[in-house]
Amino acid sequence: MSDTTLDALIADYMPRLIDAFGLFPDSYEDMSTAEAFERALEDAAETLGEDDVDSENLIHEAGNVTKAARGDLTGERYRMWMRQTLDPILAAREAA
C-alpha cells in the first residue's frame, strides 16, 4: 500500500474521528500521518468502555495502521475495514 493511498484514507477519516470522539487535533500535529491516525484510534477507544466492541475494533485497527504504512496490508483490505467497521462507528457517534 503506498503512503499516498494511506494518507488519502487518513485524510478522509481523521477529521471525522476527531470530531466524533471529541479529540484534540493539536495532540497529533507533531506526528507522521500514520502515527497520528494510530494514536487517534487509540484515544477514541479510550473514550469507550473497556468491554465495548467498538473499543476493541478501534484498538485492533490502530495496530494495523503501522502495518499499512509499512505496506504489510493491501489498500483494499484497509478501505474495506474503514467502510465496514469505522464508518458505522463514526456514523453512530455523529448521529448522537
Backbone as a ProteinNet text record, in pm:
[ID]
protein_1_A
[PRIMARY]
MSDTTLDALIADYMPRLIDAFGLFPDSYEDMSTAEAFERALEDAAETLGEDDVDSENLIHEAGNVTKAARGDLTGERYRMWMRQTLDPILAAREAA
[TERTIARY]
85.6	0	89.3	67.6	154	114.2	212.9	185.6	79.8	79.7	-17.6	-159.6	-182.7	-314.9	-352.5	-260.6	-287.3	-312	-230.4	-250.2	-386.8	-430.5	-561.9	-674.2	-663	-763.7	-767.8	-650.9	-643.3	-697.4	-666	-715.8	-868.5	-931	-1077.3	-1134.6	-1068.8	-1124.2	-1078.9	-961.6	-907.5	-998.4	-1045.2	-1133.1	-1263	-1318.6	-1441.2	-1414.2	-1301.9	-1265.3	-1247	-1176.4	-1152.2	-1283.6	-1369.2	-1498.1	-1590.9	-1599.5	-1693.4	-1659.6	-1530.8	-1491	-1443.7	-1455	-1417.2	-1268.2	-1185.7	-1041.1	-983.2	-862.2	-796.9	-697.6	-725.6	-639.2	-494.1	-473	-336.7	-249.9	-313	-239.1	-163	-200.6	-146	-58.5	-34.4	36.6	180.9	252.8	395.2	422.6	323.4	337.4	323.4	375.3	351.4	201.7	154.9	13.3	-33.6	40.8	1.5	8.2	113.4	129.1	15.1	-22.2	-130.9	-263.5	-288.8	-414.1	-417.4	-306.2	-296.7	-326.3	-265.8	-286.1	-430.9	-488.5	-627.4	-723.1	-698.3	-781.9	-771.6	-650.3	-631	-700.8	-688.1	-753.6	-905.7	-957.5	-1102.2	-1148.9	-1072.4	-1109	-1111.9	-1022.2	-1017.5	-1141.5	-1214.7	-1336.6	-1453.1	-1436.7	-1541.5	-1512.3	-1610.5	-1590.4	-1499.7	-1428.2	-1334.3	-1401.6	-1525.9	-1596.4	-1673.4	-1665.6	-1735.8	-1669	-1748.5	-1693.1	-1629	-1683.1	-1623.1	-1483.9	-1466.7	-1336.2	-1235.7	-1277.6	-1190.5	-1154	-1250.9	-1225.2	-1127.2	-1143.9	-1054.7	-912.3	-897.3	-764.6	-698	-774.6	-719.3	-671.3	-752.9	-717	-604	-589.3	-477.7	-345.3	-336.3	-215.1	-193.5	-301.2	-289.2	-245.1	-258.8	-213.9	-64.6	10.6	154.7	186.9	115.5	136.8	105.1	-3	-41.6	63.8	119.3	221.7	348.2	374.5	491.1	459.7	334.5	295.8	259.6	234.7	201.1	54.9	-26.1	-166.9	-199.3	-290.6	-331.1	-424.6	-424.7	-512.2	-658.5	-695.5	-835.4	-880.5	-796.1	-831.9	-853.4	-768.1	-779.7	-903.2	-928.3	-1050.2	-1174.1	-1170.9	-1285.4	-1311.2	-1204.4	-1224.5	-1287	-1238.6	-1292.8	-1440.2	-1475.5	-1616.8	-1705	-1657.7	-1742.1	-1744	-1636.2	-1626.9	-1618.5	-1527.7	-1509.9	-1627	-1676.7	-1790	-1909.9	-1955.1	-2069.3	-2039.2	-1918	-1880.8	-1891.2	-1832.7	-1835.1	-1976.9	-2053.4	-2191.1	-2275.5	-2258.6	-2333.9	-2294.3	-2165.5	-2118.9	-2165.6	-2161.3	-2202.5	-2351.5	-2430	-2575.1	-2617.6	-2531.1	-2565.6	-2574.2
-117.4	0	122.5	210.4	327.9	427.6	506.3	607.9	705.5	735.5	829.5	778.7	650.1	592.3	594.1	553.9	556.2	699.2	791.7	932.1	982.6	942.2	985.6	928.7	800.8	739.9	810.4	834.5	900.5	1042.4	1112.7	1249.9	1253.1	1148.7	1141.8	1111.6	1024.1	975.7	1051.6	1108.2	1173.2	1284.1	1377.4	1483	1427.6	1326	1264.8	1197.6	1128.1	1059.5	1160	1267.5	1372	1434	1468.6	1530.5	1434.1	1310.9	1213.9	1177.8	1180.1	1139.9	1256.5	1379.3	1495.9	1500.3	1455.5	1454.5	1592.6	1616.7	1745.8	1734.9	1801.3	1790.6	1830.7	1924.2	1969.1	1855.5	1755.2	1643.3	1562.1	1577.3	1491.6	1567.7	1695.7	1780.4	1738.2	1693.6	1664.2	1518.2	1448.5	1306.9	1287.7	1176.2	1141	1112.2	1109.3	1085.5	953.1	847.3	715	710	766.3	767.4	845.3	957.7	1039.5	964	894.3	820.9	703.5	634.4	524.2	574	684.2	740.9	787	847.4	894.2	776.6	665	546.1	496.1	494.5	452	547.2	677.4	776.8	763.2	739.1	721.3	599	492.3	370.3	394.3	479	508.9	582.4	647	717.2	621.2	497.7	396.5	302.1	228	129.8	16.8	-42.2	-149.8	-267.9	-295	-410.2	-374.3	-251	-205.7	-266	-331.6	-395.1	-291.8	-170.8	-66	-31.2	-30.7	-3.9	-110	-235.3	-344.2	-331	-294.9	-277.9	-164.1	-54.1	60.7	28	-38.1	-75.6	-172.9	-271.4	-369.1	-300.1	-210.2	-146.5	-46.3	11.6	103	32.4	-92.1	-168.5	-194.1	-197.6	-221.2	-98.4	20.6	141.8	133.3	89.5	76.6	-25.5	-137.4	-238.1	-180.8	-105.6	-47	52.2	127.6	225.2	155.7	36.4	-40.2	-120.3	-122.8	-196.2	-340.7	-377.3	-515.7	-549.1	-450	-472.7	-412.2	-472.9	-416.1	-298.7	-205.9	-89.7	-129	-231	-271.1	-326.1	-402.8	-456.7	-344.7	-244	-133.9	-49.6	-22.6	51.7	-25.8	-159.2	-241.5	-230	-234.9	-220.7	-84.8	19.4	153	159.9	102.6	105.7	20	-99.7	-193.2	-170.4	-119.6	-106.9	37.6	114.6	251.9	342	330.4	414.1	400.5	277.8	265.8	322.7	303	359	511.1	570.4	716.8	767.7	698.7	741.6	741.9	639.2	633.4	747.8	777.1	887.2	1022.7	1036.8	1164.7	1188.6	1081.4	1094.3	1119.9	1087.7	1101	1245.6
0	0	0	-90.3	-95.4	12	53.4	154	106.6	-24.1	-78.4	-56.3	-81.3	-61.7	85.7	170.5	314.1	360.9	315.4	352.9	310	191.2	141.5	227.8	264.5	352.2	487.3	542.3	672.9	664.6	555.8	539	537.3	484.3	482.5	620.5	695.2	821	945	943.6	1064.2	1117.4	1032.7	1086.8	1146.3	1082.7	1136	1269.1	1279.3	1402.9	1516.1	1487.5	1587.9	1633.7	1539.2	1573.9	1647.3	1597.7	1655.1	1799.6	1832.7	1967	2052.7	2000.5	2078.9	2111.5	2018.4	2039.4	2007.7	2049.9	2028.4	1913.3	1799.8	1681.8	1709.1	1799.4	1829.8	1884.3	1941.5	2000.3	1896.2	1769.7	1664.3	1564.1	1590.6	1494.1	1467.8	1567.5	1551.9	1518	1464.4	1430.7	1280.9	1232.6	1092.6	1076.3	954.1	927.5	986.5	959.3	1010	1162	1218.6	1363.7	1430.6	1370.7	1425.5	1421.7	1311.4	1299.5	1396.3	1409.2	1504.2	1645.4	1682.8	1816.7	1835.3	1730.5	1739.6	1756.8	1687.5	1706.4	1850.5	1904.9	2043.4	2140.3	2115	2200.8	2193.8	2074.4	2057.9	2137	2129	2202.3	2352.2	2400.7	2544.1	2592.2	2502	2541.4	2560.5	2515.8	2526	2642	2683.6	2788.8	2742.7	2836.1	2803.1	2734.8	2769.1	2712.2	2585.1	2542.8	2422.4	2298.7	2214.3	2094.6	2001.9	1996.8	1915.6	1966	2096.5	2154.4	2110.3	2115.1	2072.3	1924.7	1841.1	1698.1	1672.2	1743.9	1724.7	1767.8	1881.5	1930.5	1833.4	1789.2	1694.9	1567.5	1515.3	1388.9	1404.9	1521.6	1544.6	1515.2	1554	1526.2	1378.8	1301.5	1158.1	1080.3	1139.7	1070.9	1043.8	1142.2	1125.9	1017.8	1017.3	913.5	775.5	766.5	638.6	590.7	682.1	645.9	594.9	646.2	600.9	476.2	435.4	315.8	342	468.2	501	471	450.2	419.6	283.9	213.9	85.7	110.2	20.6	32.1	37.4	-39.8	-43.6	91.3	157.5	289.2	389.7	383.9	478.8	449.4	322.3	285	327.1	310.7	348.5	499.3	581.9	726.1	756.3	691.2	717.9	680.3	566.2	524.2	614.9	649.8	723.7	874.3	929.3	1074.8	1121.5	1064.9	1112.7	1073.4	951.2	909.6	1003	1037.2	1128.9	1268.8	1317.5	1448	1444.8	1340	1328.8	1306.1	1221.8	1193.6	1321.1	1404	1531	1622.4	1630	1714.7	1660.5	1527.9	1466.6	1482.4	1485.8	1499.5	1643.8	1737.6	1880.2	1922.4
[MASK]
++++++++++++++++++++++++++++++++++++++++++++++++++++++++++++++++++++++++++++++++++++++++++++++++

